[in-house]
Amino acid sequence: MPRYLRYFFGGLAVLIICMPIAFIGTILLIPLWSWIEKTYGIESIGHSGPSDWCFYSVYALLSLFAFICVYLRLGRAKAI
């Protein structure tokens, strides 16, 4: 398999794996979202749970962290 396809499918796998983890993390951070709404007046908690931007921000941070970890792991593997 060509290298670019491995990178593509690897990146896609990271994004797919991060999705349910980000959902659970968003739910677990409800006290933070309530505090943000109370302190700054930014709508973050509704009657159906956290707003979309809460999930997107957790998902973006988690994906960024995962890609950095994978990148550092691959860089360390090549150095050995």
Buried (B, 14 or more C-beta within 10 A) or exposed (E): EEEEEEEEEEBEEBBEEBEEBBBEBBBEBBEBBEEBBEEEEEEBBEEEEBBEEBBEBBBEEBBEEBBEEBEEEEEEEEEE
